[in-house]
Amino acid sequence: MAEALLRVEALDAAYDAVQVVWGLNLQVQAGTVTSLIGSNGAGKTTTMNVIAGTLPARRGEIIFRGEDITTKPPDLRVGMRLSLIPEQRQLWPRMTVEENLLLGAFPRRLRGKAKENLKNIYEMFPRLGERRKQYAGTLSGGEQQMCAIGRGLMAEPLLLMLDEPSLGLAPMLVDEIFHYVRVIAARGVTILLAAQNANYALQFSDYCYVMESGRIALEGRSEKLRCDHHVRRAYMGAAS
Amino acid sequence: MDAADFVNLLVSALLLAGIYAAMSVGMTIIYGVMKIVNLAHAGFLMLGAYYVLELHERLNIDPLVGSVLAFPVFLLAGMLVHWTLVKRIPVSDQPTLASLLLMFGLWLVLQNIGYLIWGSSDRSILTSRTLSSMHLGPITIPTVRVIVFIPAVCSLGLLEFVLRKTWYGRAVRALMQNRYAGRLAGIPVEKMARLTFGVGIGFAGAAGGLLAQLYSFSPDFGHGFLLRSFVIIVLGGLESFWGAAAGALVLALVETFSILVLPAGYQPAIAFSLLVLALVLLPGGIAGIFAKKHRWA
């Protein structure tokens, strides 16, 4: 198998004295959708933040595009085209939708192409175009998620990490957001998706990791895990 | 009080508000991006005053030009201070004791450097306009106040433009609103903090130069203005430039009109009282009132 786009090895992560991720190994192959499922508090968000660089790794290695990025600051990782769309959107509420999107292209390399990329985002999410002069804080939950995804795409990522993109959204909007995730994947962007909603995650991904209390409990091709007894019972609401 | 007196007071309050806003904006921007209360602000106001004085006395440079020239010099000085001292403090989303102590200590050091170089006697900058005044019908305005007001307001306008229209400015606003999101978007936080600290100190230096044309000063200069700056940014809601401008206006109006009811000796108490009132009644500042109306997420 070719070298993975992202390889995480023996990763430990902690908030001060509280360790939350233990010896995590994970690979994301280029051109695939990989999902990371697990219940609330399993360590998915922590893992995503360590890969994005906003939380330092306590031990272990993160290799992206064949380069060790374990100690790189987040802005350099964005520069290497690794982007995280965080849990809870994290927009700038008192800036306009357009300003939010534009700042996604902050790294110098991207600024020249910002106008063009912005147009593409508006084509993909016409609702954001309609609301571009509005403060991001006034958008609905679904629109905010689109804005967050748009901001991530402005950085032209090779690997896009999505942390709980459907959190707090109505079921209809969840479908819509996952539709966009599929569109983005079809354009060749590699995706790492963290979700509590295992039904969706397993349906959309090629490969899946199951996290339980800070460790990878199970991994495999998604279609296989869909049939796995433990996964069905613990994460998909099947009767035991 | 007749109408002319009222207008006179109103005009002088407005002129005062301009310089107050320029004076406090440096503190606002540093607080917003780094959550550091820059207690050394007063020290840089003082150094700005002496900088303009020295340029005026030695090189015969007009104090207005001197104030403008103070900006780049203090910007670099501020970046140096950040690079040598401030960046060693752990980054936090709340003001930390460490940062307060560092900035307070820096203020003491700056003050004592001032005493070493310039001694403790009061100095002032005298130009041909210091004692002249302008007459507009029944209104009399000291010329120097107008002359100082104009660059103060222009600098605020320029800052507003930078914050709205440039990559740097948008990134500053982003870091004020959500630092975490800024890091994820690829904004280099430490570089931005260094530059912003420089800009904040640059504004302090320039504002010090402007204040020096209105008041006499010694190395102890800035105490009262530090307190006022603090009141202004608390009134303004700590992170909003429009809030700070409104805070400056409120403070200037209250100070100016208080002479009608309060003996001049009580003037210093006004800023303190406003601070207490603001903390009790308006914890979100003036900007907070509007924020509530719109229910921003």
Contacts between the chains, C-beta under 8 A, distances in Angstrom:
chain1	res1	chain2	res2	distance
A	52	B	184	6.1
A	53	B	183	7.6
A	54	B	180	6.4
A	54	B	183	5.3
A	54	B	184	6.6
A	73	B	183	8.0
A	73	B	188	7.1
A	73	B	189	7.9
A	73	B	190	7.8
A	74	B	183	4.6
A	74	B	184	6.4
A	74	B	186	7.1
A	75	B	183	7.0
A	75	B	186	4.5
A	75	B	187	6.3
A	75	B	188	4.4
A	75	B	189	7.6
A	78	B	184	7.4
A	78	B	185	7.0
A	78	B	186	3.2
A	79	B	186	6.4
A	83	B	184	7.4
A	84	B	184	5.4
A	86	B	180	7.2
A	86	B	181	7.0
A	86	B	184	5.9
A	90	B	178	5.7
A	90	B	180	6.1
A	90	B	181	4.0
A	90	B	184	7.1
A	91	B	178	7.5
A	91	B	181	6.8
A	92	B	173	7.0
A	92	B	174	5.0
A	92	B	177	4.3
A	92	B	178	5.6
A	92	B	181	6.4
A	93	B	177	6.4
A	93	B	178	8.0
A	93	B	296	5.0
A	93	B	297	5.3
A	94	B	173	7.8
A	94	B	177	5.9
A	94	B	296	6.1
A	95	B	170	7.3
A	95	B	173	6.0
A	95	B	174	6.7
A	95	B	177	6.8
A	99	B	170	5.7
A	99	B	173	7.9
A	102	B	170	6.9
A	103	B	170	5.7
A	103	B	171	6.6
A	103	B	174	5.4
A	103	B	182	7.8
A	103	B	185	5.2
A	103	B	187	7.3
A	104	B	185	5.5
A	104	B	186	8.0
A	106	B	167	6.5
A	106	B	171	6.2
A	106	B	185	5.6
A	106	B	186	5.0
A	106	B	187	5.2
A	107	B	186	4.6
A	111	B	167	6.6
A	135	B	294	7.9
A	135	B	296	6.5
A	137	B	294	7.9
A	137	B	296	3.8
A	137	B	297	4.3
A	138	B	294	7.3
A	138	B	296	7.0
A	138	B	297	7.7
A	144	B	297	7.7
A	151	B	185	6.5
A	155	B	185	7.4
A	155	B	186	6.2
